Amino acid sequence: MQINKDMDAQPSSSTDETSRWLHHWQDEADAAFLYQHLAELERDPRRQQLYQRLAGVEQRHAELWKRILAERGLAHEQPSPSMRARLMLWLARRFGPSFLLPMLFRDEGHETRNYLALYRRSGADRTRDTAYTLAKESAQHARTLGELVGAPGEPWHHLESGGILRNVVYGFNDGLTANFGLVAGVIGAAVDPHLILVTGLAGTLADALSMGSSGYLAAKSEQEVYTHEIAIEREELRLMPELEEEELTLIYAAKGMDEGEAKELARRVMADPERALEELITNELQISPPRSSPMKEGWITGTATAVGALIPVAPFLLLQGEAAIWLSFASAMLAHFAVGAARSVFTGLSLLRSGLEMLGVGMGVAALGYVVGDVLVRWL
């Protein structure tokens, strides 16, 4: 599962380090919980066996962290599944296990990337050995899930995949927040009720077209991003050959080689920079056409934005006066909390914390929009 904190920064204290280890333990326990339940939901026997195997490996990962903590005198109770893991399971039950594959693929990529960072940072101790084992096995998981989602390669080099659900959540969030601020501003200006409705509907259309076109252009630009990543990889190979050799060693080990063979092959490959670049591109970047067409990306994002933008406007289609205003506020606040909770699937934050953060954003937008509208109407 996705590591909740950035491991690239050196811990500032033993307390910070312990907190990181507890996060790793929680993440591995969440992964075991989720894969086990996905196996129970899956109807395809081959995938069912795959999820069961992944659950077993993730449970072993959790036991590794438990032992490391115990060896340092840090006894803790077995972590319960987080709200994020429970939300992902709820989605799997509603839409099927395959619905979660892009997110699981992305999470395994995050996990591999972070364990690689821990491996490079640790001294010659049990933590370093554990990080090596976890990075290797997480990379194997990522490759397996990548085959299922049609995205071969190394997801720890590209961490933006989230599938259709990601586009829906962020499009909905943008439409809801932007249009709610607009409606609040018009309410603050104390205009006629029909102007609130007209303004809200116009804002809905503008937001949907804006976000839809952005989704289209983003998908169309994906190949350019891939090309840029190749250029970055070439520069990394030139400036940091020793780190790239370590990465190749881990990649080969993840394919089944023992550590000695992996190191020797990586050394031979690095002797030829062009061959090394080809190997890194093949195993990390996997340049391929976008998994979704620009038109599809634009349509999904634009539609989700329109749905979110309509929430603060809809009460004015049914009611008038203060009743419509209060219903608009209440529905928008509830929607902000819901979309914040949904975002926790991608951010790794707890469901409650993410929901409350978005609720705070919604309240801030409402207050600012109302004040601006009230001030402007007094000045103009």
KADA-V956318 format. One record per residue. N is the residue number from 0. RES is the residue in one small letter. PHI is phi in whole degrees, -180 to 180 (NA if undefined). OMEGA is omega in radians with two decimals (NA if undefined). Layout:
n:res:phi:omega
N:RES:PHI:OMEGA
N:RES:PHI:OMEGA
This chain:
n:res:phi:omega
0:m:NA:-3.07
1:q:-69:3.06
2:i:-74:-2.99
3:n:-81:-3.11
4:k:-124:3.12
5:d:-75:-3.09
6:m:-88:-3.11
7:d:-70:3.13
8:a:-89:3.13
9:q:-70:3.11
10:p:-59:-3.11
11:s:-87:-3.12
12:s:-161:3.09
13:s:-63:3.09
14:t:-64:3.10
15:d:-62:-3.13
16:e:-64:3.09
17:t:-60:3.12
18:s:-61:3.11
19:r:-64:-3.14
20:w:-61:3.10
21:l:-64:3.08
22:h:-65:3.11
23:h:-62:3.13
24:w:-60:3.13
25:q:-63:-3.13
26:d:-63:-3.13
27:e:-68:3.09
28:a:-64:3.08
29:d:-61:-3.12
30:a:-63:3.12
31:a:-61:3.11
32:f:-59:-3.04
33:l:-71:-3.13
34:y:-63:3.13
35:q:-64:3.12
36:h:-72:3.07
37:l:-64:3.09
38:a:-63:3.13
39:e:-71:-3.13
40:l:-85:-3.02
41:e:-72:3.13
42:r:-97:3.12
43:d:-75:-3.09
44:p:-59:-3.12
45:r:-65:3.12
46:r:-69:3.11
47:q:-61:3.11
48:q:-65:3.12
49:l:-62:-3.14
50:y:-63:3.11
51:q:-64:3.12
52:r:-66:3.12
53:l:-63:3.12
54:a:-61:3.13
55:g:-64:3.13
56:v:-67:-3.14
57:e:-65:3.08
58:q:-66:3.08
59:r:-66:3.07
60:h:-60:3.14
61:a:-62:3.13
62:e:-67:3.08
63:l:-60:-3.14
64:w:-67:3.11
65:k:-62:3.14
66:r:-68:3.13
67:i:-60:3.12
68:l:-65:-3.12
69:a:-66:3.14
70:e:-63:3.14
71:r:-100:3.09
72:g:73:-3.10
73:l:-113:-3.12
74:a:-82:3.12
75:h:-139:3.08
76:e:-71:3.10
77:q:-57:-3.08
78:p:-68:3.03
79:s:-81:3.10
80:p:-58:3.13
81:s:-72:3.09
82:m:-63:3.11
83:r:-62:3.13
84:a:-64:3.12
85:r:-67:3.10
86:l:-65:3.12
87:m:-63:3.09
88:l:-65:3.09
89:w:-60:3.10
90:l:-63:3.13
91:a:-65:3.13
92:r:-70:-3.12
93:r:-83:-3.00
94:f:-118:3.13
95:g:98:-3.11
96:p:-58:-3.10
97:s:-63:-3.14
98:f:-62:-3.09
99:l:-89:-3.01
100:l:-55:3.13
101:p:-60:3.13
102:m:-71:3.11
103:l:-66:3.09
104:f:-59:3.14
105:r:-66:-3.14
106:d:-63:3.12
107:e:-64:3.07
108:g:-65:3.08
109:h:-60:-3.09
110:e:-63:3.13
111:t:-63:-3.14
112:r:-59:-3.08
113:n:-73:3.08
114:y:-71:3.02
115:l:-61:3.12
116:a:-65:3.12
117:l:-65:3.12
118:y:-61:-3.11
119:r:-69:-3.04
120:r:-87:-3.01
121:s:-80:3.03
122:g:-80:-3.13
123:a:-80:-3.13
124:d:-141:-3.10
125:r:-62:-3.14
126:t:-63:3.12
127:r:-63:3.12
128:d:-63:3.12
129:t:-64:3.13
130:a:-61:3.12
131:y:-62:-3.14
132:t:-62:-3.09
133:l:-69:3.10
134:a:-63:-3.14
135:k:-62:-3.09
136:e:-73:3.07
137:s:-66:3.09
138:a:-63:3.08
139:q:-63:3.10
140:h:-62:-3.11
141:a:-61:3.14
142:r:-64:-3.14
143:t:-62:3.13
144:l:-68:3.11
145:g:-61:3.09
146:e:-65:-3.12
147:l:-72:-3.12
148:v:-95:3.13
149:g:73:-3.13
150:a:-135:3.14
151:p:-66:3.12
152:g:122:-3.04
153:e:-114:-3.06
154:p:-69:3.12
155:w:-73:3.05
156:h:-95:3.08
157:h:-131:-3.02
158:l:-120:-3.09
159:e:-109:-3.10
160:s:-73:3.09
161:g:-149:3.12
162:g:74:-3.10
163:i:-62:-3.09
164:l:-59:3.14
165:r:-62:3.12
166:n:-62:-3.13
167:v:-65:-3.08
168:v:-64:-3.06
169:y:-75:3.03
170:g:-66:3.10
171:f:-59:-3.13
172:n:-61:-3.13
173:d:-64:-3.13
174:g:-63:-3.13
175:l:-62:-3.05
176:t:-68:-3.09
177:a:-64:-3.07
178:n:-75:3.08
179:f:-65:3.08
180:g:-63:3.12
181:l:-66:3.14
182:v:-63:3.13
183:a:-63:3.11
184:g:-65:3.13
185:v:-68:3.08
186:i:-63:3.12
187:g:-63:3.12
188:a:-79:3.08
189:a:56:3.12
190:v:-87:3.10
191:d:-63:-3.09
192:p:-55:-3.10
193:h:-67:3.09
194:l:-72:3.05
195:i:-61:-3.13
196:l:-65:-3.14
197:v:-61:3.14
198:t:-63:-3.14
199:g:-64:3.13
200:l:-68:3.09
201:a:-64:3.09
202:g:-64:3.09
203:t:-60:-3.13
204:l:-64:-3.12
205:a:-64:3.14
206:d:-63:-3.11
207:a:-63:3.13
208:l:-65:-3.13
209:s:-65:-3.11
210:m:-70:3.10
211:g:-62:3.11
212:s:-66:3.09
213:s:-65:3.09
214:g:-63:3.11
215:y:-63:-3.10
216:l:-68:3.13
217:a:-64:3.13
218:a:-66:-3.13
219:k:-67:-3.10
220:s:-88:-3.02
221:e:-60:-3.14
222:q:-63:3.10
223:e:-65:3.10
224:v:-65:3.12
225:y:-60:3.13
226:t:-61:3.11
227:h:-64:3.12
228:e:-62:3.11
229:i:-63:3.11
230:a:-61:3.10
231:i:-64:3.14
232:e:-62:3.10
233:r:-63:-3.14
234:e:-70:3.08
235:e:-62:3.13
236:l:-64:3.14
237:r:-76:-3.03
238:l:-89:-3.04
239:m:-130:-3.07
240:p:-61:-3.10
241:e:-68:3.11
242:l:-71:3.11
243:e:-67:3.09
244:e:-66:3.06
245:e:-61:-3.12
246:e:-66:3.08
247:l:-62:3.11
248:t:-59:3.13
249:l:-67:3.12
250:i:-63:-3.13
251:y:-67:3.10
252:a:-63:3.13
253:a:-66:3.13
254:k:-85:3.06
255:g:120:3.12
256:m:-74:2.99
257:d:-78:-2.97
258:e:-62:-3.13
259:g:-64:3.12
260:e:-63:-3.13
261:a:-63:3.13
262:k:-64:-3.13
263:e:-66:3.12
264:l:-65:3.11
265:a:-61:3.13
266:r:-63:-3.14
267:r:-67:-3.14
268:v:-64:-3.11
269:m:-67:3.09
270:a:-66:3.10
271:d:-117:-3.05
272:p:-55:-3.12
273:e:-68:3.10
274:r:-67:3.12
275:a:-62:3.12
276:l:-62:3.13
277:e:-62:3.12
278:e:-64:-3.14
279:l:-67:3.11
280:i:-65:-3.11
281:t:-63:-3.04
282:n:-90:-3.08
283:e:-108:-2.94
284:l:-89:3.13
285:q:48:3.14
286:i:-59:-3.12
287:s:-155:3.12
288:p:-61:3.09
289:p:-55:-3.12
290:r:-74:-3.14
291:s:-140:-3.12
292:s:-73:3.11
293:p:-56:-3.14
294:m:-65:3.13
295:k:-66:3.11
296:e:-59:-3.13
297:g:-64:-3.12
298:w:-65:-3.13
299:i:-64:-3.10
300:t:-65:3.14
301:g:-63:3.14
302:t:-65:3.12
303:a:-62:3.11
304:t:-63:-3.13
305:a:-63:3.13
306:v:-63:3.11
307:g:-63:-3.11
308:a:-68:-3.12
309:l:-76:-3.05
310:i:-59:3.13
311:p:-74:-3.11
312:v:-93:-3.02
313:a:-54:-3.14
314:p:-58:-3.13
315:f:-77:3.01
316:l:-81:-3.04
317:l:-110:-3.03
318:l:-129:3.11
319:q:-135:3.02
320:g:66:-3.05
321:e:-64:3.14
322:a:-62:3.12
323:a:-67:-3.12
324:i:-64:-3.12
325:w:-68:3.09
326:l:-67:3.09
327:s:-62:-3.14
328:f:-63:-3.09
329:a:-65:-3.12
330:s:-66:3.12
331:a:-67:3.12
332:m:-65:3.11
333:l:-62:3.14
334:a:-67:3.09
335:h:-61:3.12
336:f:-63:-3.10
337:a:-64:-3.12
338:v:-71:3.04
339:g:-64:3.10
340:a:-62:3.12
341:a:-65:3.13
342:r:-64:-3.13
343:s:-62:3.09
344:v:-61:-3.09
345:f:-96:-3.02
346:t:-86:-3.10
347:g:85:3.08
348:l:-72:3.08
349:s:-68:-3.11
350:l:-59:-3.11
351:l:-65:-3.12
352:r:-62:-3.12
353:s:-65:3.12
354:g:-65:3.13
355:l:-68:3.09
356:e:-61:3.13
357:m:-69:3.07
358:l:-62:3.08
359:g:-63:3.09
360:v:-62:-3.14
361:g:-61:3.11
362:m:-65:3.11
363:g:-64:3.11
364:v:-63:3.14
365:a:-62:-3.11
366:a:-64:-3.12
367:l:-65:3.13
368:g:-61:-3.13
369:y:-64:-3.12
370:v:-64:3.14
371:v:-62:3.13
372:g:-63:-3.13
373:d:-67:-3.13
374:v:-66:-3.10
375:l:-64:-3.10
376:v:-68:3.11
377:r:-77:-3.11
378:w:-83:-3.03
379:l:-88:NA
